[in-house]
Amino acid sequence: MDLREAYVDWFTFKGFRVEAAADGHETLAKASALAPNAIIMDVSLPGVDGLEVARRLRADDRTSRVPLIAITGHGGRDIVAQTLAAGFDCYLLKPCLPDRLLAEVRRLIERT
């Protein structure tokens, strides 16, 4: 089981309806079609990377206000600045405990 599957299982267990995407293109398509309450994604996605996905989501009226959470193994000030500039609301470094991620999702959903 990979980390994405573990998070899907965790959020489902906590009562969330969850959709997973394998790459940036699928993320964009599902985000537009499903109108999610929040999106959690890695910065390193196949196809279209997470930074570009975030920019496109922010530019689309249907998804411009959806909270975006970056969760990635890339650390450092540069990547944090890049994620925030691309439109992410939150940056979390892997490995991230599910309770921490859940707390951020709830915080951002309540804020919107």
N, C-alpha and C positions, 0 to 999 in steps of 0.2 A: 504494500500500500504506500503510495506516495503522499507527500504533505498535503497536496490539494484534496485528495480523497479523504484524508484524516479530518481536514477542516470541514468538508462537506458533511461527513458523518457527525461531527461535533455540533455544527449549527442545526442540522436536522434534528438531532437528539434534543437540542435546546428549543425546538419548536419553530424554527425558521423554515420557510420554503426556499430551497437552494437550487440554483442552476450552475453548472460548471461549464467552462469553455476551455478548449485545448490550446487556443492560440489567439492572437490579437484580432484576426478577422472575425472569428466566432464570437469573441467578446463584444465587438462592435455590433454585430448582427443581433445578438441576444439582448444587449442593452437597449437597442432601439425598439425591439419587438416586445419586451417584457416590462419596461418601465420599473426597474428594480428600486428598492429603498436604499440600497448601498451596493457598491462594487469593491471587491477585494481582488487585487491582482498583483502579480509579480512585475517588476520592471523589465525583466528579461523574458519576453514572450516570443515564441516563433512567429514568423510572418511579419506582423507589425508589432514593434516593441511597446511596452507598457507606457512609456513616455508619450509616444505618438498616439496611442489609444486614448490616453487622458486628454491630450490636446483636442482630438476629434470629438470626444464626448462633451467637453466643455464648449465646443463651437456649435453643437447641435442643440436646438431649443428643447428637444424631447429629453435630453440627458444632462443638460448644463448644470442642473442643481443637485444631481445625484451625488451623495458623498462617495469619494474615491479614497481607498486605502491602499497604499503601496506597502507590500510586504516582500522583502528581498534580502538576499545574502550579501548584497553590495553595501559596504559601509563607507563612511567618509563624508566630509562636508560637501564635497562637490555633488555627490549623488543625492544627498538630502536637498540641496538647493535646486537641482534639476527636477526632482519629483515635485517639489512645491511650485516651481515655475511652470511646470507642465499642467498643473491644476489639481494635483492630489491634495486632499485635506489632511492627510496623516501619513507618516512614514514609520514603519516598524521593521526592525531588523530580525531576520531569521537566525536561529530558531525562536519563534514567538509562541509563548504558551497560549493555548486556546482561550483561557479565561481573560487574558490581556487583550487579545484580538476581539473577543466578544464585548468587552467593556468599551473598546473604541467604537465598534459598530453601534452599540446602543447610544453612546454619547453623541455620535454624529447624526444618527437618525432622530434623536430627540431635538437636536439643534435645528433641523431643517423643517 
